Amino acid sequence: MTHPTSAGPARHSARSMARAGGLHGLGVHVLLAGAFLPIADFFIVNVALPTIQASLKATPAALELVVSVYGVTYAAILVLGGRLGDRFGRHTMFLTGLAGFILASLACGLAPTIDVLIAARLLQGATAAMLVPQVLATFQATLPVERKTRAIALYGATSGIAAIVGQLAGGLLVSADLFGTSWRPIFLINIPLGIASSSSLAGWSCRPTARRIRPASTCPARCCSRRR
């Protein structure tokens, strides 16, 4: 006599919720994990600035740009990122932004000069602005009122935790000086974390069929259902 595994009911529940136009609980956490990285990355660099200055012979003005160019680019493109999600699909833009963020993090971690680092940080800010708006937009489009309120509260908590973890992780990674890489792991750590998040999202579809943000009752979605 065979017994059903836990994976079977989980898949069935995800598919049933997707057909109903909802977002599975796992999908909420995958999206929050993707949003965690850009927020943490804004703070993680702050504690590494003295080490970056010594390593790349950077001027104080250049160090300010390493921090500010990320935030300014992110803020400037954030609305555009949301509109692109409406136009091309939130799932597509989330994965595109996440992939771009991973590549930009690699460029930051391998930057040979301060100018290259500043350019890579600008690219990081732009890709973060493509990624983050899709999280709240997906919550708005696919969740009923009760779950939407909880998801938005979790998003706020994630933002606060990311700010704290970013600074703590930055200090630990710089102090550890892994393999003599100095400050570089503060950016390179985004690569395995981002790949893990994108792999989860690739396996569990969170793609609303409607591109515009609509109430959950009128926006059918295929969200977090295991692909065959």
Backbone as ProteinMPNN parsed JSONL, in Angstrom:
{"seq_chain_A": "MTHPTSAGPARHSARSMARAGGLHGLGVHVLLAGAFLPIADFFIVNVALPTIQASLKATPAALELVVSVYGVTYAAILVLGGRLGDRFGRHTMFLTGLAGFILASLACGLAPTIDVLIAARLLQGATAAMLVPQVLATFQATLPVERKTRAIALYGATSGIAAIVGQLAGGLLVSADLFGTSWRPIFLINIPLGIASSSSLAGWSCRPTARRIRPASTCPARCCSRRR", "coords_chain_A": {"N_chain_A": [[0.851, -1.198, 0.0], [0.594, 2.138, -0.889], [1.604, 5.378, 0.234], [0.612, 8.765, 0.095], [2.879, 11.321, -0.759], [4.227, 14.307, 0.798], [4.786, 16.175, -1.108], [2.979, 15.864, -3.182], [0.303, 16.783, -2.277], [1.117, 19.433, -1.846], [1.781, 20.368, -4.389], [-0.702, 20.046, -5.581], [-2.248, 21.819, -4.084], [-0.99, 24.235, -4.744], [-1.497, 24.349, -7.511], [-4.28, 24.418, -7.511], [-4.755, 26.832, -6.21], [-3.539, 28.548, -8.008], [-5.177, 28.259, -10.267], [-7.401, 29.456, -9.254], [-6.639, 32.043, -9.224], [-4.918, 32.966, -7.281], [-2.046, 33.57, -5.109], [0.374, 31.364, -4.148], [1.565, 30.48, -0.848], [4.317, 29.892, -0.766], [5.191, 31.28, -2.982], [4.93, 33.936, -2.152], [7.018, 34.146, -0.285], [9.231, 33.605, -1.88], [9.22, 35.82, -3.607], [9.608, 37.835, -1.709], [12.171, 37.164, -0.875], [13.603, 37.759, -3.178], [13.27, 40.532, -3.219], [14.665, 41.206, -0.979], [17.433, 41.291, -1.465], [18.227, 43.672, -3.083], [17.605, 45.703, -1.227], [19.174, 45.099, 1.022], [21.64, 45.407, -0.172], [21.995, 48.098, -0.461], [22.785, 48.934, 2.035], [24.867, 47.289, 2.786], [27.242, 48.06, 1.654], [28.13, 50.283, 3.002], [29.665, 49.814, 5.345], [31.958, 48.876, 4.254], [33.343, 50.864, 3.019], [35.806, 52.209, 3.938], [37.682, 50.133, 3.489], [37.382, 49.705, 0.744], [38.294, 52.166, -0.167], [41.016, 52.071, 0.538], [41.822, 49.86, -0.965], [41.242, 50.427, -3.69], [42.294, 52.905, -4.034], [40.611, 55.164, -3.792], [39.031, 58.369, -3.985], [37.457, 60.576, -1.546], [35.16, 61.719, -2.746], [34.607, 59.895, -4.798], [33.965, 57.655, -3.297], [31.592, 58.518, -2.141], [30.013, 58.506, -4.405], [29.876, 55.769, -4.937], [28.034, 54.934, -3.059], [25.819, 56.739, -3.396], [25.092, 56.715, -6.139], [23.835, 54.337, -6.567], [21.453, 54.506, -4.991], [20.241, 56.826, -6.084], [19.866, 56.149, -8.803], [18.195, 53.942, -8.502], [15.908, 55.165, -7.325], [15.184, 56.912, -9.37], [14.404, 55.28, -11.495], [12.455, 53.653, -10.544], [9.609, 53.988, -10.826], [9.373, 53.655, -13.587], [10.176, 50.998, -13.73], [7.99, 49.719, -12.53], [5.978, 50.315, -14.418], [6.981, 48.984, -16.649], [6.68, 46.394, -15.764], [3.87, 46.209, -15.815], [3.546, 46.393, -18.537], [5.081, 44.335, -19.831], [4.788, 42.143, -18.235], [4.832, 40.967, -14.926], [6.197, 38.739, -13.929], [8.145, 38.273, -15.901], [9.628, 40.696, -15.797], [10.512, 40.643, -13.164], [12.248, 38.402, -13.116], [14.051, 39.252, -15.093], [15.083, 41.613, -13.935], [16.235, 40.476, -11.637], [18.173, 38.76, -12.735], [19.774, 40.669, -14.03], [20.619, 42.08, -11.769], [22.179, 40.183, -10.471], [24.287, 39.878, -12.334], [25.286, 42.487, -12.3], [26.168, 42.604, -9.675], [28.237, 40.755, -9.803], [29.957, 42.176, -11.496], [30.535, 44.344, -9.811], [31.879, 43.0, -7.741], [34.17, 42.153, -9.045], [35.38, 44.439, -9.871], [38.074, 46.322, -11.103], [38.881, 48.925, -10.772], [37.964, 52.075, -9.209], [36.259, 53.549, -10.815], [35.038, 51.636, -12.468], [33.685, 50.238, -10.517], [31.829, 52.168, -9.66], [30.298, 52.462, -12.002], [29.251, 49.882, -12.188], [27.727, 49.837, -9.874], [25.785, 51.695, -10.549], [24.452, 50.249, -12.529], [23.524, 48.196, -10.91], [21.63, 49.602, -9.334], [19.767, 50.292, -11.315], [18.818, 47.776, -12.21], [17.771, 46.808, -9.836], [15.61, 48.509, -9.563], [14.002, 47.51, -11.555], [13.275, 45.095, -10.506], [12.184, 45.212, -7.788], [9.6, 46.653, -7.78], [7.85, 44.766, -8.836], [7.181, 43.011, -6.871], [5.373, 44.095, -4.862], [3.388, 44.787, -6.693], [2.563, 42.297, -7.661], [1.557, 41.183, -5.312], [-0.597, 42.93, -4.948], [-2.146, 42.343, -7.184], [-2.841, 39.647, -7.048], [-3.54, 38.641, -4.529], [-6.053, 38.051, -2.029], [-7.827, 40.321, 0.21], [-7.228, 39.829, 2.98], [-4.878, 38.21, 2.954], [-3.294, 39.854, 1.446], [-2.84, 42.059, 3.103], [-1.273, 40.878, 5.093], [0.936, 40.038, 3.545], [1.992, 42.482, 2.661], [2.719, 43.54, 5.123], [4.731, 41.714, 5.776], [6.507, 42.378, 3.774], [7.28, 44.96, 4.576], [8.546, 44.249, 6.993], [10.591, 42.692, 5.954], [12.086, 44.615, 4.598], [13.092, 46.165, 6.736], [14.573, 44.206, 8.128], [16.424, 43.54, 6.151], [17.94, 45.879, 6.005], [19.268, 45.827, 8.457], [20.572, 43.31, 8.443], [22.166, 43.668, 6.196], [24.14, 45.528, 7.004], [25.332, 44.149, 9.153], [26.202, 41.788, 7.865], [27.934, 42.908, 6.003], [29.988, 43.934, 7.64], [30.94, 41.53, 8.799], [31.813, 40.055, 6.555], [33.804, 41.685, 5.457], [35.602, 41.765, 7.593], [36.274, 39.068, 7.759], [37.759, 38.651, 5.452], [37.816, 36.802, 3.22], [39.729, 34.411, 1.63], [41.56, 36.343, 0.993], [40.179, 38.307, -0.366], [39.213, 40.696, 0.503], [36.995, 43.38, 0.442], [35.348, 42.442, -1.55], [33.59, 40.131, -1.356], [31.184, 41.212, -0.329], [29.645, 41.949, -2.424], [29.778, 39.731, -4.135], [28.431, 37.766, -2.749], [25.812, 38.079, -3.403], [25.41, 36.616, -5.679], [25.157, 33.645, -5.384], [22.884, 33.744, -3.71], [21.014, 35.151, -5.264], [20.799, 33.424, -7.48], [19.686, 31.184, -6.245], [17.176, 32.211, -5.53], [16.112, 32.885, -8.071], [16.06, 30.356, -9.224], [14.164, 29.06, -7.665], [11.941, 30.544, -8.398], [11.838, 29.973, -11.068], [11.11, 27.333, -11.034], [8.674, 27.441, -9.788], [5.969, 28.851, -11.011], [5.048, 32.263, -11.072], [3.286, 33.941, -12.514], [1.162, 36.287, -13.495], [-1.62, 36.215, -15.725], [-2.769, 38.508, -16.656], [-1.453, 41.665, -17.443], [-1.739, 44.236, -16.488], [-2.288, 45.8, -13.292], [-4.786, 44.429, -11.416], [-7.758, 43.887, -9.406], [-7.765, 40.962, -7.294], [-9.912, 39.237, -7.849], [-10.5, 39.616, -10.503], [-8.265, 39.081, -11.91], [-6.934, 36.575, -13.26], [-4.443, 34.139, -12.562], [-1.413, 32.292, -13.004], [0.133, 31.104, -10.553], [2.957, 30.269, -8.827], [2.891, 27.457, -9.379], [3.925, 24.156, -9.851], [5.929, 23.493, -12.602], [5.45, 21.282, -15.353]], "CA_chain_A": [[0.0, 0.0, 0.0], [1.412, 3.348, -0.996], [1.144, 6.549, 0.962], [0.923, 9.991, -0.648], [3.959, 12.144, -0.212], [3.839, 15.691, 1.095], [4.966, 17.001, -2.295], [1.777, 15.79, -3.984], [-0.669, 17.771, -1.831], [1.63, 20.795, -1.999], [1.612, 20.739, -5.786], [-2.137, 20.164, -5.854], [-2.705, 23.066, -3.476], [-0.469, 25.349, -5.529], [-2.208, 24.428, -8.782], [-5.653, 24.84, -7.254], [-4.732, 28.26, -5.909], [-3.208, 29.258, -9.242], [-6.369, 28.297, -11.111], [-8.336, 30.403, -8.642], [-6.095, 33.39, -9.367], [-4.227, 33.37, -6.066], [-0.594, 33.401, -5.015], [0.697, 30.385, -3.119], [2.398, 31.016, 0.223], [5.726, 29.797, -1.136], [5.474, 32.362, -3.916], [5.107, 35.167, -1.379], [8.353, 34.166, 0.319], [10.223, 33.703, -2.957], [9.245, 37.218, -4.034], [10.231, 38.615, -0.638], [13.61, 36.879, -0.913], [14.163, 38.538, -4.278], [13.284, 41.946, -2.835], [15.606, 41.376, 0.137], [18.804, 41.55, -1.924], [18.514, 45.078, -3.405], [17.537, 46.545, -0.035], [20.376, 44.82, 1.81], [22.834, 45.864, -0.879], [22.158, 49.529, -0.241], [23.409, 49.152, 3.335], [26.034, 46.438, 3.008], [28.452, 48.708, 1.161], [28.546, 51.382, 3.876], [30.721, 49.425, 6.29], [33.155, 48.479, 3.51], [33.925, 52.018, 2.325], [37.247, 52.412, 4.221], [38.462, 49.081, 2.831], [37.35, 49.999, -0.69], [39.159, 53.321, -0.394], [42.409, 51.635, 0.593], [42.099, 48.876, -2.007], [41.147, 50.999, -5.032], [42.851, 54.272, -3.999], [39.476, 56.015, -4.144], [38.893, 59.659, -3.322], [36.187, 60.669, -0.801], [34.05, 61.971, -3.675], [34.292, 58.648, -5.491], [33.285, 56.799, -2.33], [30.214, 58.987, -2.044], [29.306, 58.05, -5.593], [29.622, 54.337, -4.792], [26.8, 54.801, -2.286], [24.692, 57.544, -3.862], [24.662, 56.419, -7.501], [22.902, 53.209, -6.457], [20.17, 54.986, -4.501], [19.65, 57.794, -7.011], [19.41, 55.414, -9.984], [17.047, 53.145, -8.076], [14.746, 56.039, -7.146], [14.815, 57.532, -10.642], [13.857, 54.309, -12.446], [11.502, 52.795, -9.847], [8.287, 54.08, -11.451], [9.503, 53.024, -14.901], [10.195, 49.556, -13.507], [6.62, 49.28, -12.326], [5.257, 50.4, -15.685], [7.459, 47.899, -17.509], [6.021, 45.186, -15.285], [2.513, 46.226, -16.365], [3.584, 46.255, -19.997], [5.671, 43.085, -20.303], [4.505, 41.053, -17.303], [5.609, 41.089, -13.694], [7.103, 37.59, -13.83], [9.271, 38.521, -16.808], [10.456, 41.789, -15.311], [11.167, 40.223, -11.923], [13.396, 37.558, -13.468], [15.02, 40.08, -15.817], [15.747, 42.456, -12.947], [17.066, 39.654, -10.767], [19.348, 38.333, -13.508], [20.636, 41.835, -14.179], [21.207, 42.406, -10.472], [23.244, 39.201, -10.233], [25.422, 40.227, -13.195], [25.859, 43.741, -11.803], [26.897, 42.266, -8.449], [29.492, 40.14, -10.243], [30.81, 43.265, -11.976], [31.01, 45.074, -8.629], [32.853, 42.186, -7.011], [35.402, 41.998, -9.829], [35.801, 45.762, -10.356], [39.504, 46.57, -10.884], [39.09, 50.332, -10.448], [36.822, 52.708, -8.578], [35.328, 53.964, -11.867], [34.273, 50.452, -12.856], [32.787, 49.946, -9.405], [30.734, 53.146, -9.704], [29.442, 52.108, -13.14], [28.537, 48.65, -11.841], [26.716, 50.199, -8.882], [24.691, 52.324, -11.286], [23.705, 49.155, -13.14], [22.812, 47.539, -9.813], [20.458, 50.397, -8.996], [18.79, 50.204, -12.399], [18.192, 46.451, -12.212], [16.958, 46.718, -8.621], [14.368, 49.223, -9.844], [13.188, 46.625, -12.372], [12.903, 43.924, -9.718], [11.416, 45.442, -6.561], [8.179, 47.005, -7.939], [7.027, 43.621, -9.212], [6.777, 42.284, -5.662], [4.125, 44.677, -4.362], [2.388, 44.724, -7.756], [2.044, 40.942, -7.681], [0.692, 41.062, -4.133], [-1.814, 43.69, -5.195], [-2.932, 41.766, -8.265], [-3.181, 38.23, -6.912], [-3.912, 38.222, -3.18], [-7.248, 38.621, -1.416], [-7.536, 41.414, 1.145], [-6.596, 39.379, 4.223], [-3.507, 37.78, 2.679], [-2.556, 41.007, 0.94], [-2.398, 42.844, 4.265], [-0.166, 40.161, 5.727], [2.091, 40.053, 2.643], [2.583, 43.822, 2.696], [3.396, 43.646, 6.416], [5.969, 40.955, 5.65], [7.413, 43.172, 2.929], [7.855, 45.995, 5.441], [9.489, 43.608, 7.912], [11.749, 42.282, 5.155], [12.895, 45.807, 4.337], [13.823, 46.497, 7.953], [15.566, 43.158, 8.401], [17.479, 43.646, 5.136], [18.823, 46.983, 6.374], [20.111, 45.391, 9.582], [21.423, 42.201, 8.003], [23.151, 44.194, 5.262], [25.268, 46.125, 7.724], [26.022, 43.097, 9.905], [26.898, 40.91, 6.92], [29.052, 43.655, 5.44], [31.083, 43.943, 8.614], [31.487, 40.188, 8.959], [32.519, 39.641, 5.344], [35.035, 42.467, 5.334], [36.517, 41.319, 8.65], [36.744, 37.711, 7.47], [38.741, 38.73, 4.364], [37.816, 35.447, 2.683], [40.695, 34.125, 0.568], [42.256, 37.575, 0.653], [39.377, 39.087, -1.311], [38.909, 41.986, 1.119], [35.601, 43.827, 0.422], [34.625, 41.928, -2.715], [32.464, 39.227, -1.053], [29.92, 41.882, -0.013], [28.88, 41.939, -3.671], [29.745, 38.381, -4.713], [27.47, 36.923, -2.032], [24.514, 38.207, -4.07], [25.305, 35.69, -6.809], [24.455, 32.402, -5.013], [21.556, 34.042, -3.171], [20.142, 35.494, -6.38], [20.555, 32.22, -8.277], [18.746, 30.355, -5.486], [15.857, 32.816, -5.648], [15.624, 32.759, -9.448], [15.777, 28.943, -9.462], [12.87, 28.782, -7.033], [10.895, 31.191, -9.183], [11.741, 29.27, -12.345], [10.393, 26.082, -10.798], [7.314, 27.73, -9.33], [5.54, 29.991, -11.82], [4.285, 33.331, -10.406], [3.109, 34.818, -13.661], [-0.219, 36.645, -13.777], [-1.91, 36.273, -17.145], [-3.037, 39.909, -16.966], [-0.262, 42.455, -17.177], [-2.096, 45.374, -15.671], [-2.664, 45.486, -11.93], [-6.223, 44.375, -11.244], [-8.137, 43.173, -8.19], [-7.503, 39.531, -7.39], [-11.064, 38.539, -8.381], [-10.587, 39.8, -11.951], [-6.928, 38.925, -12.482], [-6.53, 35.183, -13.17], [-2.989, 34.019, -12.563], [-0.783, 31.0, -12.779], [1.094, 31.569, -9.567], [3.651, 29.292, -8.001], [2.49, 26.072, -9.633], [5.088, 23.421, -10.348], [5.878, 23.232, -14.034], [5.655, 19.895, -15.752]], "C_chain_A": [[0.878, 1.236, 0.0], [0.769, 4.482, -0.239], [1.502, 7.79, 0.173], [2.014, 10.767, 0.028], [3.456, 13.546, 0.035], [3.936, 16.58, -0.129], [3.7, 17.03, -3.14], [0.722, 16.789, -3.566], [-0.197, 19.198, -2.016], [1.458, 21.267, -3.427], [0.14, 20.961, -6.109], [-2.677, 21.469, -5.302], [-2.249, 24.268, -4.287], [-1.229, 25.5, -6.842], [-3.64, 24.915, -8.581], [-5.716, 26.331, -6.989], [-4.421, 29.059, -7.152], [-4.426, 29.37, -10.151], [-7.389, 29.288, -10.583], [-7.836, 31.837, -8.725], [-5.355, 33.874, -8.151], [-2.737, 33.133, -6.145], [-0.297, 32.463, -3.861], [1.643, 30.989, -2.085], [3.88, 30.963, -0.09], [6.111, 30.924, -2.083], [5.694, 33.685, -3.217], [6.53, 35.248, -0.839], [9.462, 34.222, -0.725], [10.347, 35.147, -3.43], [9.901, 38.098, -2.977], [11.741, 38.391, -0.604], [14.292, 37.658, -2.031], [14.258, 40.015, -3.945], [14.292, 42.232, -1.73], [16.979, 41.846, -0.357], [19.061, 43.015, -2.269], [18.498, 45.992, -2.189], [18.781, 46.35, 0.819], [21.618, 45.404, 1.153], [23.058, 47.364, -0.74], [22.954, 49.798, 1.036], [24.727, 48.384, 3.501], [27.332, 47.13, 2.616], [28.991, 49.75, 2.14], [29.726, 51.006, 4.766], [32.022, 49.057, 5.58], [33.871, 49.663, 2.866], [35.396, 52.262, 2.672], [38.133, 51.383, 3.531], [38.505, 49.294, 1.326], [38.279, 51.154, -1.014], [40.623, 52.91, -0.414], [42.765, 50.721, -0.574], [42.169, 49.503, -3.396], [41.679, 52.425, -5.117], [41.786, 55.308, -4.385], [39.511, 57.316, -3.363], [37.585, 59.671, -2.52], [34.981, 60.913, -1.709], [33.631, 60.698, -4.405], [33.57, 57.68, -4.56], [31.826, 57.219, -2.145], [29.389, 58.525, -3.241], [28.987, 56.558, -5.525], [28.306, 54.104, -4.051], [25.627, 55.477, -2.991], [24.203, 57.158, -5.25], [23.683, 55.251, -7.512], [21.512, 53.706, -6.067], [19.478, 55.93, -5.468], [19.107, 57.085, -8.256], [18.177, 54.585, -9.66], [15.791, 54.014, -7.98], [14.255, 56.601, -8.474], [14.082, 56.57, -11.573], [12.738, 53.473, -11.832], [10.123, 52.809, -10.502], [8.302, 53.427, -12.829], [9.504, 51.503, -14.767], [8.803, 48.996, -13.287], [5.809, 49.288, -13.605], [5.696, 49.299, -16.661], [6.865, 46.566, -17.079], [4.592, 45.086, -15.782], [2.516, 45.912, -17.858], [4.032, 44.864, -20.44], [5.405, 41.894, -19.384], [5.415, 41.115, -16.091], [6.605, 39.951, -13.528], [8.357, 37.821, -14.671], [10.197, 39.598, -16.27], [11.161, 41.439, -14.006], [12.404, 39.386, -12.238], [14.471, 38.34, -14.213], [15.797, 40.966, -14.854], [16.675, 41.668, -12.05], [18.322, 39.177, -11.483], [20.319, 39.491, -13.71], [21.327, 42.208, -12.88], [22.356, 41.449, -10.14], [24.489, 39.553, -11.052], [26.096, 41.518, -12.733], [26.651, 43.501, -10.523], [28.237, 41.608, -8.775], [30.465, 41.211, -10.729], [31.357, 44.096, -10.818], [32.115, 44.292, -7.918], [34.18, 42.033, -7.719], [35.983, 43.33, -10.29], [37.279, 46.024, -10.066], [39.814, 48.009, -10.479], [37.826, 50.905, -9.829], [35.806, 53.153, -9.62], [34.456, 52.801, -12.33], [33.268, 50.102, -11.763], [31.586, 50.895, -9.408], [29.768, 52.805, -10.844], [28.624, 50.857, -12.84], [27.459, 48.92, -10.796], [25.525, 50.897, -9.536], [23.811, 51.253, -11.937], [22.926, 48.379, -12.084], [21.534, 48.296, -9.454], [19.375, 50.289, -10.045], [18.075, 48.859, -12.398], [17.354, 46.228, -10.954], [15.612, 47.401, -8.82], [13.461, 48.44, -10.785], [12.569, 45.509, -11.542], [11.884, 44.242, -8.622], [9.945, 45.8, -6.804], [7.282, 45.819, -8.263], [6.508, 42.868, -7.993], [5.435, 42.81, -5.158], [3.028, 44.623, -5.426], [1.756, 43.336, -7.83], [1.148, 40.682, -6.477], [-0.649, 41.734, -4.38], [-2.73, 42.977, -6.181], [-3.495, 40.39, -7.941], [-3.691, 37.816, -5.543], [-5.24, 38.818, -2.745], [-6.858, 39.575, -0.29], [-6.782, 40.934, 2.371], [-5.136, 38.991, 3.995], [-2.661, 38.927, 2.16], [-2.009, 41.85, 2.088], [-1.209, 42.188, 4.945], [1.093, 40.209, 4.861], [2.774, 41.412, 2.655], [3.292, 44.064, 4.025], [4.72, 42.888, 6.404], [6.99, 41.69, 4.789], [8.071, 44.279, 3.754], [8.866, 45.422, 6.416], [10.757, 43.187, 7.182], [12.67, 43.46, 4.882], [13.723, 46.189, 5.561], [14.911, 45.491, 8.283], [16.729, 43.244, 7.423], [18.454, 44.77, 5.479], [19.778, 46.586, 7.49], [21.096, 44.315, 9.135], [22.5, 42.701, 7.049], [24.364, 44.758, 5.97], [26.054, 45.085, 8.514], [26.825, 42.195, 8.968], [28.094, 41.615, 6.294], [30.249, 43.672, 6.375], [31.742, 42.586, 8.757], [32.316, 39.764, 7.744], [33.824, 40.405, 5.158], [36.058, 42.013, 6.369], [37.089, 39.937, 8.358], [37.814, 37.699, 6.381], [38.924, 37.362, 3.709], [38.764, 35.313, 1.499], [41.423, 35.381, 0.1], [41.492, 38.471, -0.301], [38.897, 40.414, -0.729], [37.409, 42.287, 1.093], [34.754, 43.144, -0.636], [33.481, 40.96, -2.389], [31.154, 39.926, -0.704], [29.035, 41.987, -1.256], [28.73, 40.525, -4.23], [28.75, 37.469, -4.015], [26.076, 37.007, -2.663], [24.321, 37.157, -5.158], [24.639, 34.377, -6.4], [23.062, 32.65, -4.458], [20.569, 34.368, -4.286], [19.812, 34.289, -7.245], [19.563, 31.309, -7.57], [17.325, 30.893, -5.616], [15.29, 32.65, -7.054], [15.307, 31.309, -9.787], [14.44, 28.548, -8.862], [11.741, 29.357, -7.864], [10.743, 30.518, -10.533], [10.97, 27.971, -12.2], [8.956, 26.294, -10.394], [6.844, 29.003, -10.026], [4.708, 30.961, -11.005], [3.914, 34.367, -11.449], [1.63, 35.109, -13.883], [-0.455, 36.722, -15.282], [-2.253, 37.69, -17.578], [-1.831, 40.744, -16.587], [-0.564, 43.684, -16.343], [-2.48, 44.909, -14.28], [-4.182, 45.555, -11.822], [-6.532, 43.731, -9.905], [-7.994, 41.684, -8.391], [-8.656, 38.789, -8.04], [-11.162, 38.643, -9.897], [-9.248, 39.609, -12.629], [-6.49, 37.475, -12.353], [-5.032, 35.064, -13.302], [-2.588, 32.567, -12.481], [0.37, 31.258, -11.839], [1.644, 30.403, -8.769], [3.074, 27.903, -8.149], [3.652, 25.363, -10.295], [4.918, 23.122, -11.825], [6.116, 21.766, -14.306], [6.789, 19.785, -16.754]], "O_chain_A": [[1.8, 1.354, 0.807], [-0.452, 4.541, -0.088], [2.602, 7.864, -0.375], [2.062, 10.856, 1.255], [2.394, 13.933, -0.452], [3.268, 17.612, -0.207], [3.365, 18.051, -3.74], [0.271, 17.579, -4.395], [-0.998, 20.084, -2.309], [1.048, 22.401, -3.674], [-0.229, 21.91, -6.801], [-3.465, 22.151, -5.958], [-3.013, 25.209, -4.498], [-1.569, 26.611, -7.25], [-4.153, 25.714, -9.364], [-6.613, 27.02, -7.476], [-4.976, 30.141, -7.344], [-4.685, 30.424, -10.733], [-8.147, 29.887, -11.347], [-8.55, 32.758, -8.329], [-5.171, 35.08, -7.987], [-2.228, 32.571, -7.115], [-0.674, 32.736, -2.722], [2.422, 31.89, -2.393], [4.626, 31.874, 0.27], [7.215, 31.462, -2.005], [6.542, 34.475, -3.631], [7.173, 36.294, -0.924], [10.512, 34.818, -0.487], [11.456, 35.642, -3.632], [10.665, 39.006, -3.309], [12.503, 39.32, -0.337], [15.407, 38.155, -1.867], [15.215, 40.682, -4.338], [14.727, 43.372, -1.564], [17.607, 42.702, 0.266], [20.046, 43.572, -1.784], [19.275, 46.944, -2.114], [19.377, 47.321, 1.286], [22.541, 45.844, 1.838], [24.183, 47.845, -0.884], [23.706, 50.77, 1.113], [25.595, 48.793, 4.273], [28.392, 46.836, 3.167], [30.181, 50.067, 2.112], [30.668, 51.782, 4.923], [33.067, 48.938, 6.219], [34.909, 49.479, 2.23], [36.184, 52.506, 1.758], [39.213, 51.717, 3.043], [39.544, 49.088, 0.698], [38.978, 51.125, -2.027], [41.384, 53.345, -1.278], [43.87, 50.793, -1.111], [43.044, 49.161, -4.191], [41.535, 53.083, -6.147], [42.032, 56.203, -5.194], [39.966, 57.356, -2.22], [36.696, 58.861, -2.785], [33.902, 60.373, -1.466], [32.441, 60.453, -4.607], [32.664, 56.965, -4.988], [30.94, 56.375, -2.009], [28.212, 58.193, -3.104], [27.938, 56.129, -6.005], [27.556, 53.185, -4.38], [24.57, 54.872, -3.166], [23.007, 57.262, -5.522], [22.802, 55.184, -8.37], [20.519, 53.378, -6.717], [18.264, 55.849, -5.654], [18.004, 57.392, -8.71], [17.231, 54.53, -10.445], [14.735, 53.642, -8.492], [13.051, 56.75, -8.682], [13.231, 56.995, -12.355], [12.128, 52.662, -12.529], [9.53, 51.751, -10.711], [7.359, 52.728, -13.199], [8.909, 50.801, -15.586], [8.47, 47.926, -13.795], [5.033, 48.365, -13.854], [4.879, 48.756, -17.404], [6.58, 45.707, -17.914], [4.137, 43.998, -16.137], [1.611, 45.254, -18.372], [3.424, 44.276, -21.334], [5.758, 40.762, -19.717], [6.625, 41.296, -16.22], [7.719, 40.157, -13.047], [9.478, 37.595, -14.215], [11.417, 39.434, -16.284], [12.282, 41.887, -13.766], [13.48, 39.631, -11.692], [15.664, 38.124, -13.996], [17.022, 41.063, -14.942], [17.774, 42.123, -11.732], [19.41, 39.187, -10.908], [21.532, 39.325, -13.581], [22.491, 42.608, -12.885], [23.379, 41.862, -9.594], [25.606, 39.53, -10.536], [27.321, 41.633, -12.768], [27.689, 44.126, -10.309], [29.243, 41.865, -8.115], [31.654, 41.164, -10.414], [32.517, 44.505, -10.843], [33.147, 44.85, -7.544], [35.207, 41.81, -7.077], [36.972, 43.352, -11.022], [37.699, 45.958, -8.911], [40.872, 48.288, -9.916], [36.754, 50.306, -9.91], [34.606, 53.141, -9.345], [33.259, 52.976, -12.557], [32.135, 49.717, -12.052], [30.455, 50.466, -9.183], [28.551, 52.858, -10.662], [27.448, 50.777, -13.194], [26.395, 48.302, -10.828], [24.384, 50.706, -9.115], [22.583, 51.339, -11.9], [21.798, 47.952, -12.331], [20.476, 47.688, -9.29], [18.193, 50.205, -9.713], [16.857, 48.805, -12.568], [16.337, 45.536, -11.002], [14.593, 46.935, -8.311], [12.255, 48.685, -10.809], [11.472, 45.037, -11.84], [10.834, 43.603, -8.546], [9.091, 45.285, -6.082], [6.081, 45.859, -7.995], [5.501, 42.165, -8.08], [4.472, 42.052, -5.041], [1.858, 44.434, -5.093], [0.549, 43.213, -8.039], [0.106, 40.039, -6.599], [-1.702, 41.181, -4.064], [-3.952, 43.004, -6.03], [-4.52, 39.999, -8.498], [-4.234, 36.719, -5.409], [-5.528, 39.973, -3.058], [-5.696, 39.628, 0.112], [-5.798, 41.557, 2.771], [-4.258, 39.397, 4.756], [-1.454, 38.975, 2.4], [-0.863, 42.299, 2.052], [-0.252, 42.861, 5.327], [2.194, 40.4, 5.378], [4.002, 41.488, 2.659], [4.338, 44.711, 4.064], [5.715, 43.359, 6.956], [8.191, 41.629, 5.048], [9.275, 44.509, 3.643], [9.918, 46.017, 6.65], [11.86, 43.306, 7.715], [13.893, 43.323, 4.93], [14.909, 46.499, 5.444], [16.022, 45.858, 8.666], [17.882, 43.047, 7.805], [19.659, 44.632, 5.268], [20.952, 46.957, 7.476], [22.293, 44.395, 9.41], [23.63, 42.214, 7.084], [25.498, 44.49, 5.572], [27.284, 45.122, 8.55], [27.983, 41.878, 9.241], [29.14, 41.004, 6.077], [31.384, 43.452, 5.953], [32.967, 42.494, 8.828], [33.391, 39.183, 7.892], [34.833, 39.831, 4.748], [37.243, 41.89, 6.062], [38.247, 39.661, 8.669], [38.685, 36.829, 6.384], [40.033, 36.831, 3.65], [38.623, 36.009, 0.494], [41.85, 35.468, -1.051], [42.091, 39.308, -0.977], [38.231, 41.18, -1.426], [36.626, 41.528, 1.664], [33.53, 43.269, -0.606], [32.475, 40.97, -3.098], [30.099, 39.296, -0.774], [27.814, 42.101, -1.145], [27.669, 40.168, -4.741], [28.271, 36.504, -4.611], [25.255, 36.109, -2.478], [23.187, 36.842, -5.52], [23.634, 34.007, -7.008], [22.151, 31.859, -4.701], [19.424, 33.916, -4.26], [18.676, 34.141, -7.696], [18.692, 30.724, -8.213], [16.38, 30.124, -5.791], [14.117, 32.312, -7.214], [14.382, 31.047, -10.556], [13.674, 27.797, -9.467], [10.697, 28.724, -8.018], [9.647, 30.489, -11.092], [10.264, 27.551, -13.116], [8.107, 25.433, -10.626], [7.269, 30.103, -9.674], [3.769, 30.554, -10.321], [4.202, 35.552, -11.278], [0.912, 34.259, -14.409], [0.386, 37.223, -16.027], [-2.053, 38.046, -18.739], [-1.25, 40.548, -15.52], [0.283, 44.126, -15.567], [-2.937, 43.781, -14.093], [-4.792, 46.589, -12.095], [-5.66, 43.09, -9.317], [-8.088, 41.188, -9.514], [-8.421, 37.795, -8.727], [-11.846, 37.831, -10.519], [-9.102, 39.939, -13.806], [-5.743, 37.15, -11.43], [-4.412, 35.802, -14.068], [-3.32, 31.726, -11.96], [1.47, 31.594, -12.279], [0.906, 29.656, -8.127], [2.796, 27.236, -7.152], [4.289, 25.907, -11.197], [3.902, 22.572, -12.25], [6.871, 21.094, -13.603], [7.109, 18.686, -17.206]]}, "name": "protein", "num_of_chains": 1, "seq": "MTHPTSAGPARHSARSMARAGGLHGLGVHVLLAGAFLPIADFFIVNVALPTIQASLKATPAALELVVSVYGVTYAAILVLGGRLGDRFGRHTMFLTGLAGFILASLACGLAPTIDVLIAARLLQGATAAMLVPQVLATFQATLPVERKTRAIALYGATSGIAAIVGQLAGGLLVSADLFGTSWRPIFLINIPLGIASSSSLAGWSCRPTARRIRPASTCPARCCSRRR"}
